[in-house]
Amino acid sequence: MSTSPEHDERIAKMTFASVYPHYVTRIEKNGRTKDELHEVIEWLTGFNADDIQNWIDKKATFKELFEAAEINENAALIKGVICGYRIEEIETPLTKEVRYLDKLIDELAKGRKMEKILRS
């Protein structure tokens, strides 16, 4: 399943700062912590809590964030459907990476064990 150019462009221009509070709300509502959220983000991107805050403060776009990220070599093990898209079929690298993050946060919010989320 391919995404439309408009969809990919919208994701690229979206700021991490605009979405991050929604991540926090979602996981905390389901009994998970901000530290666990940061652990998931760090596993995927290599960014620690201070880095994450810097990206938020800079109002960086997802494009800027993921261009600077060092995506975990096991990220390709993230499979499934998120936001109506089967991750392994997404062709645009940036969109796929953002959906990796969405899927990890979804798994965190659903109570999946951390070692399963981090594909370890």
C-alpha positions as CSV (number, residue, x, y, z in Angstrom):
1,M,0.0,0.0,0.0
2,S,1.5,3.3,-1.0
3,T,0.8,6.6,0.6
4,S,-0.1,9.6,-1.5
5,P,2.5,12.4,-2.0
6,E,0.2,14.8,-0.1
7,H,0.0,12.4,2.9
8,D,3.8,12.1,2.9
9,E,4.3,15.9,2.6
10,R,1.8,16.5,5.5
11,I,3.8,14.1,7.7
12,A,7.1,15.6,6.7
13,K,5.9,19.1,7.7
14,M,4.2,18.1,10.9
15,T,6.1,19.2,14.0
16,F,7.2,16.7,16.6
17,A,6.2,19.2,19.3
18,S,2.6,19.3,18.1
19,V,2.3,15.5,18.4
20,Y,4.4,14.7,21.4
21,P,1.8,15.9,24.0
22,H,-0.7,13.5,22.4
23,Y,1.8,10.6,22.8
24,V,2.2,11.5,26.5
25,T,-1.5,11.7,27.1
26,R,-2.2,8.4,25.3
27,I,0.4,6.4,27.2
28,E,-0.3,8.0,30.6
29,K,-4.0,7.4,30.2
30,N,-3.2,3.7,29.9
31,G,-0.9,3.6,32.9
32,R,2.5,3.9,31.2
33,T,5.1,6.6,32.0
34,K,6.9,9.3,30.2
35,D,10.2,7.5,31.0
36,E,8.9,4.5,29.1
37,L,7.8,6.7,26.2
38,H,11.3,8.2,26.1
39,E,12.8,4.7,26.2
40,V,10.8,3.7,23.2
41,I,11.7,6.9,21.3
42,E,15.4,6.5,22.2
43,W,15.4,2.8,21.0
44,L,14.0,3.9,17.6
45,T,15.8,7.2,17.0
46,G,18.9,7.2,19.3
47,F,17.6,10.4,21.0
48,N,17.7,10.6,24.8
49,A,15.3,12.6,27.0
50,D,17.4,15.8,26.6
51,D,17.6,15.4,22.8
52,I,13.8,14.9,22.7
53,Q,13.2,18.1,24.6
54,N,15.6,20.0,22.3
55,W,13.6,18.8,19.3
56,I,10.4,19.9,20.9
57,D,11.9,23.3,21.8
58,K,13.1,23.8,18.3
59,K,9.7,22.9,16.9
60,A,11.4,20.5,14.5
61,T,9.4,18.8,11.8
62,F,9.3,15.0,11.6
63,K,11.5,15.4,8.5
64,E,14.2,17.2,10.5
65,L,13.9,14.8,13.4
66,F,14.2,11.6,11.4
67,E,16.9,13.0,9.1
68,A,19.1,13.4,12.3
69,A,18.0,10.1,13.8
70,E,19.9,6.9,13.8
71,I,17.1,4.4,13.2
72,N,17.6,1.2,15.2
73,E,18.7,-1.7,13.0
74,N,15.8,-3.8,14.4
75,A,13.2,-1.3,13.3
76,A,12.3,-3.4,10.3
77,L,10.9,-6.0,12.7
78,I,8.1,-3.5,13.5
79,K,5.1,-4.8,11.5
80,G,1.4,-4.5,11.5
81,V,-1.3,-1.9,10.7
82,I,-1.2,1.6,12.1
83,C,-3.5,4.5,11.0
84,G,-4.9,2.3,8.3
85,Y,-1.5,1.5,6.7
86,R,0.4,-1.8,6.8
87,I,3.8,-0.6,7.9
88,E,5.8,-3.1,6.0
89,E,4.2,-1.9,2.7
90,I,4.8,1.8,3.2
91,E,7.3,2.9,0.5
92,T,8.3,6.4,1.6
93,P,11.1,6.1,4.2
94,L,10.1,9.1,6.3
95,T,6.5,8.0,6.5
96,K,7.5,4.5,7.4
97,E,9.8,5.8,10.2
98,V,7.0,8.0,11.6
99,R,4.6,5.0,11.5
100,Y,7.2,2.9,13.3
101,L,7.1,5.4,16.1
102,D,3.3,5.4,16.0
103,K,3.2,1.6,16.2
104,L,5.7,1.5,19.1
105,I,3.6,4.1,21.1
106,D,0.4,2.2,20.3
107,E,2.0,-1.0,21.7
108,L,3.2,0.9,24.8
109,A,-0.3,2.3,25.4
110,K,-1.9,-1.2,24.9
111,G,0.3,-2.6,27.7
112,R,2.7,-4.7,25.7
113,K,5.8,-5.7,27.6
114,M,8.8,-3.4,27.0
115,E,11.1,-6.2,25.8
116,K,8.5,-7.1,23.1
117,I,8.1,-3.4,22.1
118,L,11.8,-3.0,21.8
119,R,12.1,-6.2,19.7
120,S,14.8,-7.6,22.0
